[in-house]
């Protein structure tokens, strides 16, 4: 059964990873009492993700500098799989979108949208996956993504608010 979640229209997806053509789509949102720049600085410092996000390990930036940038290539392990994303959208303190090939011919895209609010910001993270593996394990994959992304956002909130 298809999710009732609606992709945020402000996120521009890579043409081959639109949520409308994905077998799996997951969206999580959180309010953070910290400035968008603080949240952004934590997101682009991907080598430090494993220090605060438990489902991430073995992160390295392969090219493009010490922090994620529009030209970065990076590698990380999450939920038992390695990925080497290509960054498609990089709008500082606002939008970060990457796409990557996954296991068994699958692929996906992950988006972060940071929206200023009077108290700080709202962070929306979305992921769309396609391929045979997501097709056959749609419900399971969606549940895992929703849970792990919720934990990622909670950890991001905790760190950003402590940094503020």
LINVENRA-V222982 format. One record per residue. PHI is phi in radians with two decimals (NA if undefined). D_FIRST is the distance of its C-alpha to the first C-alpha in Angstrom with 1 decimal. Layout:
PHI D_FIRST
PHI D_FIRST
This chain:
NA 0.0
-1.31 3.8
-1.13 6.5
-1.49 9.2
-1.17 11.8
-1.95 14.2
-1.02 16.3
-1.17 20.0
-1.17 21.9
-1.38 24.9
-1.54 23.5
-1.69 24.5
-1.51 22.3
-0.98 23.9
-0.97 23.4
-1.58 21.7
-2.32 19.2
-1.12 17.8
-0.97 14.5
-1.16 13.8
-1.87 14.2
-1.54 12.6
-1.45 9.9
-2.25 10.1
-2.40 11.4
-2.38 13.1
-2.36 15.7
-2.31 18.5
-2.41 21.7
-2.59 25.0
-1.64 28.4
-2.20 31.3
-1.54 35.0
-2.76 36.3
-1.15 37.1
-0.92 34.7
-1.09 37.4
-1.17 37.3
-1.10 33.5
-1.02 33.8
-1.06 36.7
-1.30 34.6
-1.19 31.7
-1.42 34.1
-1.61 36.0
-1.14 33.4
-1.08 36.0
-1.59 36.1
-0.89 32.4
-1.07 32.9
-1.25 35.5
-2.30 33.0
-2.11 29.4
-1.19 29.1
-1.63 26.3
-2.24 28.5
-2.68 31.6
0.86 34.0
-1.67 33.8
-2.55 36.3
-1.66 37.0
-1.49 38.0
-2.82 39.4
1.87 39.9
1.93 41.7
-1.35 41.3
-2.12 38.4
-1.04 35.4
-2.52 36.4
-1.04 35.4
-1.81 37.0
-1.28 35.8
-2.23 34.4
-2.41 33.3
-2.40 31.8
-2.71 30.1
-1.96 28.4
-2.56 25.3
0.90 23.1
1.36 25.4
-2.14 25.1
-1.63 27.7
-2.38 26.9
-2.20 29.5
-1.24 28.0
-1.85 29.6
-1.43 29.9
-1.74 28.9
-2.31 29.6
-2.45 32.2
-2.05 33.4
-0.82 35.4
1.11 34.4
-2.42 31.5
-2.45 29.0
-2.39 28.3
-2.31 25.8
-2.30 25.8
-2.35 24.1
-2.74 24.6
-1.39 24.1
-2.12 22.4
-1.22 22.7
0.97 22.2
1.37 22.1
-1.43 19.4
-2.71 20.1
-2.80 19.0
-2.37 20.5
-2.21 21.2
-2.21 22.6
-2.16 24.8
-2.20 26.0
-1.96 28.9
-2.06 29.9
-1.08 33.3
-2.31 33.6
-1.01 36.8
-1.64 36.3
2.71 35.2
-2.81 31.8
-1.96 28.1
-2.00 26.2
-1.98 22.7
-2.16 21.1
-2.32 18.1
-2.45 16.9
-2.21 15.1
-2.26 15.0
-2.42 15.0
2.06 16.5
-1.13 16.2
-1.04 16.0
-1.06 13.0
-1.07 11.3
-1.36 12.2
-2.19 11.6
-0.94 8.7
-1.10 7.9
-1.09 11.7
-1.06 12.7
-1.08 10.9
-1.05 12.6
-1.12 15.8
-1.11 15.9
-1.05 15.5
-1.21 18.2
-1.20 20.5
-1.21 20.4
-1.05 21.2
-1.12 24.1
-1.09 25.2
-1.15 25.4
-1.07 27.2
-1.17 29.6
-1.08 30.2
-1.04 30.9
-1.03 33.3
-1.21 35.2
-1.09 35.3
-1.24 36.7
-1.29 39.2
-1.39 40.3
-0.94 40.7
